[in-house]
């Protein structure tokens, strides 16, 4: 609950859910807003401790479906798994991350160390790569402000 409760007031509003769902999973606001409306069973425009469970499960289902679609789109050899080179080509095209960054995320996400990412491992990989891309973007913004 505390991860989503950005204002630390014990309840989550639509903006908080939207922010965390986008920052963590790139979930579009239309989807997170729909999840919010379904989870807010009492209609008070807040999600409390009991309602957050349904919201998080719904977010996880959306992330799993999106990850499966991403895997289908980027799995060049069609084996249902992502190897390091397939991943580098895809992540580089989407985020511009270096081979070193992609390799680091790959090794961290490949929990069974078989040198392939399954759909579940890919969820972690995509999250890692998004965080790195965000970090690099922030650093670039600092450099631009100094110029």
TAVENJO-V499118 format. One record per helix or strand. SS is the DSSP state (H for helix, E for strand). FROM is the first residue (numbers start at 1). LEN is the number of residues. If there is no record, write none. Layout:
<<SS,FROM,LEN> <SS,FROM,LEN>>
This chain:
<<E,12,1> <H,14,12> <H,29,11> <E,47,1> <H,49,26> <E,82,2> <H,84,12> <H,99,11> <E,116,2> <H,119,28>>
